[in-house]
Amino acid sequence: MRILDRDDVARALPWQALIAALHAMFTTGCEAPLRHRHELPDGGVLLLMPAWNASFLGVKTVQFSPANAAAGLPAVRATYLLNDRASGEPLALLDGGELTDRRTAAASVLAASFCARRDSRRLKILGSGRIAAALAPCYASVFPLERIAIWSRNAAHADRLAARLSEAGLPADTDPTPDPEGYDIVSAATLATAPLIAGASVSPGTHLDLIGGFTPTMREADAEAVARATVFVDTREGVLAEAGDILLAIAEGRFAPERIAASLADLCRGAHPGRTRADEITLFKSVGWAGEDLAAAILAVSGPPA
């Protein structure tokens, strides 16, 4: 059995190949039950995310430990086990954190390729953690970005991330507020439980990418933002079970489930065109789909199709 650490996984998942692998998986589909969720002491959460197709079976374990932040440790840790589906032979154990960071960024950019304006040049990232760090180069691999602005509740963290991105050749700096006005794409990867994005401030033509909230009580945008937007999701089942941004907007009477325009599978299969007007506000809400992890793990172990 192969063991792929964080650096191995990063090298095995270049952005363009990973985006293509996710597109293929959303197009063909796989078996991916809703993730199993177990509450742990001290506010922690254990998630189990299985998925399989004709050739491979994989499962990701994710442990969310909120107390880690105060100790300077990652709040989320994960591992991924990939097996041969027919025999059950273990093929590889992969660093699940790097796999999750990269597939999450790639899924957002895949959605943005349908939902954001193709000429989007100004990206704002809310958050300064590992997924935020992955979002910047992934978006830059597809869009002609001229500015990448980083906002974080911790200004020092935002400064450090912007400096790292600048050293890597990306046009990154910081912004002192989470205000979305004037940006073409606003991508939020935080653990917020109160809205950071005010719908009244979203400019026409903006694409909102909401990543961080993965429980019914977490939200990064207010109900006005959801109400003003054409809403796309990674999966309807997952979002309507877990996504506070959408569930709280529904509870507040500002949104209805039938207003979800399309899932990412619908977009990849050509069942919906995505953005239809330059001034349209679009919103992509993701909570994570186990099929994304499976696609990334297969790519990391087997390489892209010949």
Secondary structure, 3 states (H helix, E strand, C coil): CEEECHHHHHHHCCHHHHHHHHHHHHHHCCECCCCEEEECHHHCEEEEEEEECCCEEEEEEEEECHHHHHHCCCCEEEEEEEEECCCCCEEEEEEHHHHHHHHHHHHHHHHHHHHCCCCCCEEEEECCCHHHHHHHHHHHCCCCCCEEEEECCCHHHHHHHHHHHHHCCCCEEECCCCCCCCCCEEEECCCCCCCCECHHHCCCCCEEEECCCCCCCCCCECHHHHHHCEEEECCHHHHHHHCHHHHHHHHCCCCCHHHEEEEHHHHHCCCCCCCCCCCCCEEEECCCCHHHHHHHHHHHHHCCCC
